[in-house]
Amino acid sequence: MSEKDGLRAYHDKRNFDRTKEPRGRNADGTGDADGRPVFVVQIHDASTLHFDFRLEVDGVLKSWSVPKGPSGDPRDKRLAIPTEDHPLSYRDFEGVIPEDEYGGGTVIVWDTGTYRPAAHDKDGRPVPFGRALDDGHATFELHGDKLHGQYALTRIKSREEQSGADSAQPTWLLVRTKSGPGGAGTPDPRRARSARSGRTLRQVAEAEAGERR
């Protein structure tokens, strides 16, 4: 799949004359300085306050909306709803999307880092991460500023899907699979601080409001 095709939904939903979100039309690079795939968790104060969980896969950021945010506690099973692919440059985006634009609201980068794919088949052989996602279960190890350890994304059938409802959305669970360091729960999103700037949602919104005056 070309980058253009992979980001078509992303581009179709946005007016880049108004939003400061990255266009992502040029090559954004791949991975970090050592070529390791990257991830980002952004807090997004839009129509609903939620976390966006994004993993670099095949040149784009595969994305899920996680209402309660990722947790370091293996007892917490977090609902994750897939959204459109985002460009890799989105991992650095922090700011305010205009209210009348898609996803209007404030965004901060809560956590960022790299990850190591850890999916294997029944014989213990490594499985390409994109294929693991296509198969509905992918494990990976996060190495972020805040999140560490092994997690899994698992496709499940929601009640709406089981009933055959036309409005049913694909549904996943995001779960920490092993206990260990970094096993805390999710922070209060309104008090959480950006891994990039150290600012809260409110501080980012107030700063941009001040620039517009």
Secondary structure as a PSIPRED ss2 file (coil, helix, strand):
# PSIPRED VFORMAT (PSIPRED V4.0)

   1 M C   1.000  0.000  0.000
   2 S C   1.000  0.000  0.000
   3 E H   0.000  1.000  0.000
   4 K H   0.000  1.000  0.000
   5 D H   0.000  1.000  0.000
   6 G H   0.000  1.000  0.000
   7 L C   1.000  0.000  0.000
   8 R H   0.000  1.000  0.000
   9 A H   0.000  1.000  0.000
  10 Y H   0.000  1.000  0.000
  11 H H   0.000  1.000  0.000
  12 D H   0.000  1.000  0.000
  13 K C   1.000  0.000  0.000
  14 R C   1.000  0.000  0.000
  15 N C   1.000  0.000  0.000
  16 F C   1.000  0.000  0.000
  17 D C   1.000  0.000  0.000
  18 R C   1.000  0.000  0.000
  19 T C   1.000  0.000  0.000
  20 K C   1.000  0.000  0.000
  21 E C   1.000  0.000  0.000
  22 P C   1.000  0.000  0.000
  23 R C   1.000  0.000  0.000
  24 G C   1.000  0.000  0.000
  25 R C   1.000  0.000  0.000
  26 N C   1.000  0.000  0.000
  27 A C   1.000  0.000  0.000
  28 D C   1.000  0.000  0.000
  29 G C   1.000  0.000  0.000
  30 T C   1.000  0.000  0.000
  31 G C   1.000  0.000  0.000
  32 D C   1.000  0.000  0.000
  33 A C   1.000  0.000  0.000
  34 D C   1.000  0.000  0.000
  35 G C   1.000  0.000  0.000
  36 R C   1.000  0.000  0.000
  37 P C   1.000  0.000  0.000
  38 V E   0.000  0.000  1.000
  39 F E   0.000  0.000  1.000
  40 V E   0.000  0.000  1.000
  41 V E   0.000  0.000  1.000
  42 Q E   0.000  0.000  1.000
  43 I E   0.000  0.000  1.000
  44 H E   0.000  0.000  1.000
  45 D E   0.000  0.000  1.000
  46 A C   1.000  0.000  0.000
  47 S C   1.000  0.000  0.000
  48 T C   1.000  0.000  0.000
  49 L E   0.000  0.000  1.000
  50 H E   0.000  0.000  1.000
  51 F E   0.000  0.000  1.000
  52 D E   0.000  0.000  1.000
  53 F E   0.000  0.000  1.000
  54 R E   0.000  0.000  1.000
  55 L E   0.000  0.000  1.000
  56 E E   0.000  0.000  1.000
  57 V E   0.000  0.000  1.000
  58 D C   1.000  0.000  0.000
  59 G C   1.000  0.000  0.000
  60 V E   0.000  0.000  1.000
  61 L E   0.000  0.000  1.000
  62 K E   0.000  0.000  1.000
  63 S E   0.000  0.000  1.000
  64 W E   0.000  0.000  1.000
  65 S E   0.000  0.000  1.000
  66 V E   0.000  0.000  1.000
  67 P C   1.000  0.000  0.000
  68 K C   1.000  0.000  0.000
  69 G C   1.000  0.000  0.000
  70 P C   1.000  0.000  0.000
  71 S C   1.000  0.000  0.000
  72 G C   1.000  0.000  0.000
  73 D C   1.000  0.000  0.000
  74 P C   1.000  0.000  0.000
  75 R C   1.000  0.000  0.000
  76 D C   1.000  0.000  0.000
  77 K E   0.000  0.000  1.000
  78 R E   0.000  0.000  1.000
  79 L E   0.000  0.000  1.000
  80 A E   0.000  0.000  1.000
  81 I E   0.000  0.000  1.000
  82 P E   0.000  0.000  1.000
  83 T E   0.000  0.000  1.000
  84 E E   0.000  0.000  1.000
  85 D E   0.000  0.000  1.000
  86 H E   0.000  0.000  1.000
  87 P C   1.000  0.000  0.000
  88 L H   0.000  1.000  0.000
  89 S H   0.000  1.000  0.000
  90 Y H   0.000  1.000  0.000
  91 R H   0.000  1.000  0.000
  92 D H   0.000  1.000  0.000
  93 F C   1.000  0.000  0.000
  94 E C   1.000  0.000  0.000
  95 G E   0.000  0.000  1.000
  96 V E   0.000  0.000  1.000
  97 I E   0.000  0.000  1.000
  98 P C   1.000  0.000  0.000
  99 E C   1.000  0.000  0.000
 100 D C   1.000  0.000  0.000
 101 E C   1.000  0.000  0.000
 102 Y C   1.000  0.000  0.000
 103 G C   1.000  0.000  0.000
 104 G C   1.000  0.000  0.000
 105 G E   0.000  0.000  1.000
 106 T E   0.000  0.000  1.000
 107 V E   0.000  0.000  1.000
 108 I E   0.000  0.000  1.000
 109 V E   0.000  0.000  1.000
 110 W E   0.000  0.000  1.000
 111 D E   0.000  0.000  1.000
 112 T E   0.000  0.000  1.000
 113 G E   0.000  0.000  1.000
 114 T E   0.000  0.000  1.000
 115 Y E   0.000  0.000  1.000
 116 R E   0.000  0.000  1.000
 117 P E   0.000  0.000  1.000
 118 A C   1.000  0.000  0.000
 119 A C   1.000  0.000  0.000
 120 H E   0.000  0.000  1.000
 121 D C   1.000  0.000  0.000
 122 K C   1.000  0.000  0.000
 123 D C   1.000  0.000  0.000
 124 G C   1.000  0.000  0.000
 125 R C   1.000  0.000  0.000
 126 P E   0.000  0.000  1.000
 127 V C   1.000  0.000  0.000
 128 P C   1.000  0.000  0.000
 129 F H   0.000  1.000  0.000
 130 G H   0.000  1.000  0.000
 131 R H   0.000  1.000  0.000
 132 A H   0.000  1.000  0.000
 133 L H   0.000  1.000  0.000
 134 D H   0.000  1.000  0.000
 135 D H   0.000  1.000  0.000
 136 G C   1.000  0.000  0.000
 137 H E   0.000  0.000  1.000
 138 A E   0.000  0.000  1.000
 139 T E   0.000  0.000  1.000
 140 F E   0.000  0.000  1.000
 141 E E   0.000  0.000  1.000
 142 L E   0.000  0.000  1.000
 143 H E   0.000  0.000  1.000
 144 G E   0.000  0.000  1.000
 145 D C   1.000  0.000  0.000
 146 K C   1.000  0.000  0.000
 147 L C   1.000  0.000  0.000
 148 H E   0.000  0.000  1.000
 149 G E   0.000  0.000  1.000
 150 Q E   0.000  0.000  1.000
 151 Y E   0.000  0.000  1.000
 152 A E   0.000  0.000  1.000
 153 L E   0.000  0.000  1.000
 154 T E   0.000  0.000  1.000
 155 R E   0.000  0.000  1.000
 156 I E   0.000  0.000  1.000
 157 K C   1.000  0.000  0.000
 158 S C   1.000  0.000  0.000
 159 R H   0.000  1.000  0.000
 160 E H   0.000  1.000  0.000
 161 E H   0.000  1.000  0.000
 162 Q H   0.000  1.000  0.000
 163 S H   0.000  1.000  0.000
 164 G C   1.000  0.000  0.000
 165 A C   1.000  0.000  0.000
 166 D C   1.000  0.000  0.000
 167 S C   1.000  0.000  0.000
 168 A C   1.000  0.000  0.000
 169 Q C   1.000  0.000  0.000
 170 P C   1.000  0.000  0.000
 171 T E   0.000  0.000  1.000
 172 W E   0.000  0.000  1.000
 173 L E   0.000  0.000  1.000
 174 L E   0.000  0.000  1.000
 175 V E   0.000  0.000  1.000
 176 R E   0.000  0.000  1.000
 177 T C   1.000  0.000  0.000
 178 K C   1.000  0.000  0.000
 179 S C   1.000  0.000  0.000
 180 G C   1.000  0.000  0.000
 181 P C   1.000  0.000  0.000
 182 G C   1.000  0.000  0.000
 183 G C   1.000  0.000  0.000
 184 A C   1.000  0.000  0.000
 185 G C   1.000  0.000  0.000
 186 T C   1.000  0.000  0.000
 187 P C   1.000  0.000  0.000
 188 D C   1.000  0.000  0.000
 189 P C   1.000  0.000  0.000
 190 R C   1.000  0.000  0.000
 191 R C   1.000  0.000  0.000
 192 A C   1.000  0.000  0.000
 193 R C   1.000  0.000  0.000
 194 S C   1.000  0.000  0.000
 195 A C   1.000  0.000  0.000
 196 R C   1.000  0.000  0.000
 197 S C   1.000  0.000  0.000
 198 G C   1.000  0.000  0.000
 199 R C   1.000  0.000  0.000
 200 T C   1.000  0.000  0.000
 201 L H   0.000  1.000  0.000
 202 R H   0.000  1.000  0.000
 203 Q H   0.000  1.000  0.000
 204 V H   0.000  1.000  0.000
 205 A H   0.000  1.000  0.000
 206 E H   0.000  1.000  0.000
 207 A H   0.000  1.000  0.000
 208 E H   0.000  1.000  0.000
 209 A H   0.000  1.000  0.000
 210 G H   0.000  1.000  0.000
 211 E H   0.000  1.000  0.000
 212 R H   0.000  1.000  0.000
 213 R C   1.000  0.000  0.000
